[in-house]
Amino acid sequence: MKYSEAEKQIKALSSEYDIDMVDGDFNIVHNSNVELIYVDGHERYKLVINSYYKESFSNMPFSSMLYMILSELAVTPLDERVEEKKKYVKVYDSRAGYLNIDNFTGKMSVSDVFEGNGIKTKFTYKDIEELKQRADIPLDWNKVAFEEVEDD
């Protein structure tokens, strides 16, 4: 489970819960001031309920569901919790100089960064490594630029 997935599920449970990523830990804050429970961001399987609130935790809104979501996050390997950053592949210096791949045919084109209508313009590291192996993409990969996608 990704941190973003856990956050989405928890926020859907109750508006009383917020997420605070302090020191790499995934903290659940109740009513904007009480850190109830957290998943350790440096150690797999570590899920900790704040000892001061252990007695009242079960009375919190949807506490059982909250615990299940956090348990799933805690068993997820650390490197699989974070969304992989995506990049644009800039073929040449122009607003319309970005690599586009047609999702249906797999064919390459060069256009802008708009992703839609079956066109992929945002690529993970793994995607880029696979593209480099394709003979039908005539790029000098040493000369293209990679731009990080903001707020994907």
Protein Blocks (a to p, Z undefined) as FASTA:
>chain_A
ZZklmmmmmmmmpmkbccddeehiacddeehlacfbdcdfkbghiacddfklmmmmmmpg
hklmmmmmmmmmmmpcfklmpccddddddfbgcfklcccddfklopacdddfbdgehiaf
bdcfklmmmmmmpmklccdfklpccdddehZZ
